[in-house]
Amino acid sequence: MTAPPTAEEIRDVNTRYHDGAAAHYDAKWGINWGEVGAHQVLLKTRKALGGAPPRFARSLEIGAGTGYFSLHLLKAGIVEAATCTDISPVMLETLEANAAELGLSVETVACDAEQLPLAPGSFELVMGHAVLHHLPDLARAFREFERVLTPGGTVFFAGEPSRTGDRIASVPKRAASCMAPAWRRALRAREAPAGHTDGGERNHQLEASVDVHAFVPDDLVGFARDAGLEDVRVRGEELLANWFGWANRALESTAEPEDVPWLWRQYAFRGYLALQQLDSRLLEKRLPPALFYNLMVSARKAG
Ligand SMILES: C[S@@+](CC[C@H](N)C(=O)[O-])C[C@H]1O[C@@H](n2cnc3c(N)ncnc32)[C@H](O)[C@@H]1O
């Protein structure tokens, strides 16, 4: 039996994997810098906070990647000044290039989420998207988030995989992988080498080691409360949209990107948006958060 990786190994593999993946990251995940992306980020922020977000003077993003959340929130005027942190320096270089292209100004700091080189009480908002599941010591990380928040400040994290949601979503993912050769033949798409969207085969092999958690809602509530945060809320997001999205992504990842027809991409995109609406309007209000693929948590610092 091999020993589980140490916290230091997890941080190291995350840095190397994300450094290698940065150049293809926006294309791989369909990150959009226009209206479509803005709508997604604002929708998730509203859901995480349980209503329309106020204006935040200073925000801190943890694991900001290429800037998806901070840059859209800046552009929408929801945050006035953004500091973006990430353990991967190459992700932050990509973020800076994206900010320059959008005409936005941000501060970037390459650091580990569990050890923020930032003064206590500096930010009205601490947030992140799809990052908590990469952090080896979440109790320590949440204590850092609480430390750098101003009294009365807000914290939210979205896009965290739920344990049950992840298991359920593995079924459409596996089914799509089996169907991939027939799907490529039908679309006359060539097969792409493994890892072509991850920065190459070697980087692709690291992917399995970067995700260290999938959560049940009470895990997230516990980390936030143990760090001294108040008004902790967890909700689930996306069920049908995720099954559909993961199945299509599993198919598309096996083909040369330029061979995937425009019509297919339209079907995948519009289908995802339609199912997202159905999830949002119907299922998210009625079913327990644990069933959904994504979990979001929000809380407040006393004061
Ligand atoms: C899945 S990506 C999400 C990026 C971005 N938030 C988004 O939604 O597009 C996870 C990010 O977390 C960063 N990360 C992983 N471990 C970290 C750690 N210990 N401290 C800070 N950032 C970390 C990675 O480098 C990567 O950029």
The ligand as an SDF file (V2000), in Angstrom:
LIG
                    3D

 27 29  0  0  0  0  0  0  0  0999 V2000
   -9.6250   24.4610  -10.6290 C   0  0  0  0  0  0  0  0  0  0  0  0
   -8.5830   25.8520  -10.5790 S   0  0  0  0  0  0  0  0  0  0  0  0
   -9.7880   27.1670  -10.3970 C   0  0  0  0  0  0  0  0  0  0  0  0
   -9.2490   28.4830  -10.8760 C   0  0  0  0  0  0  0  0  0  0  0  0
  -10.2550   29.6370  -10.8310 C   0  0  0  0  0  0  0  0  0  0  0  0
  -10.6930   29.8850   -9.4910 N   0  0  0  0  0  0  0  0  0  0  0  0
  -11.4280   29.3420  -11.7350 C   0  0  0  0  0  0  0  0  0  0  0  0
  -12.5320   29.1460  -11.2350 O   0  0  0  0  0  0  0  0  0  0  0  0
  -11.2460   29.3080  -12.9590 O   0  0  0  0  0  0  0  0  0  0  0  0
   -7.8780   25.7640   -8.9740 C   0  0  0  0  0  0  0  0  0  0  0  0
   -6.8410   26.8310   -8.6980 C   0  0  0  0  0  0  0  0  0  0  0  0
   -6.4200   26.6830   -7.3280 O   0  0  0  0  0  0  0  0  0  0  0  0
   -5.0230   26.8710   -7.2640 C   0  0  0  0  0  0  0  0  0  0  0  0
   -4.4910   26.1990   -6.0590 N   0  0  0  0  0  0  0  0  0  0  0  0
   -4.3010   24.8800   -5.8490 C   0  0  0  0  0  0  0  0  0  0  0  0
   -3.7830   24.6600   -4.6280 N   0  0  0  0  0  0  0  0  0  0  0  0
   -3.6410   25.8780   -4.0390 C   0  0  0  0  0  0  0  0  0  0  0  0
   -3.1590   26.3090   -2.7810 C   0  0  0  0  0  0  0  0  0  0  0  0
   -2.6880   25.4540   -1.8550 N   0  0  0  0  0  0  0  0  0  0  0  0
   -3.1550   27.6290   -2.5260 N   0  0  0  0  0  0  0  0  0  0  0  0
   -3.6100   28.5270   -3.4510 C   0  0  0  0  0  0  0  0  0  0  0  0
   -4.0690   28.1750   -4.6540 N   0  0  0  0  0  0  0  0  0  0  0  0
   -4.1000   26.8560   -4.9610 C   0  0  0  0  0  0  0  0  0  0  0  0
   -4.5220   26.2660   -8.5620 C   0  0  0  0  0  0  0  0  0  0  0  0
   -3.2200   26.6850   -8.8960 O   0  0  0  0  0  0  0  0  0  0  0  0
   -5.5900   26.7020   -9.5480 C   0  0  0  0  0  0  0  0  0  0  0  0
   -5.3050   27.9120  -10.1600 O   0  0  0  0  0  0  0  0  0  0  0  0
  1  2  1  0
  2  3  1  0
  2 10  1  0
  3  4  1  0
  4  5  1  0
  5  6  1  0
  5  7  1  0
  7  8  2  0
  7  9  1  0
 10 11  1  0
 11 12  1  0
 11 26  1  0
 12 13  1  0
 13 14  1  0
 13 24  1  0
 14 15  1  0
 14 23  1  0
 15 16  2  0
 16 17  1  0
 17 18  1  0
 17 23  2  0
 18 19  1  0
 18 20  2  0
 20 21  1  0
 21 22  2  0
 22 23  1  0
 24 25  1  0
 24 26  1  0
 26 27  1  0
M  CHG  2   2   1   9  -1
M  END
$$$$
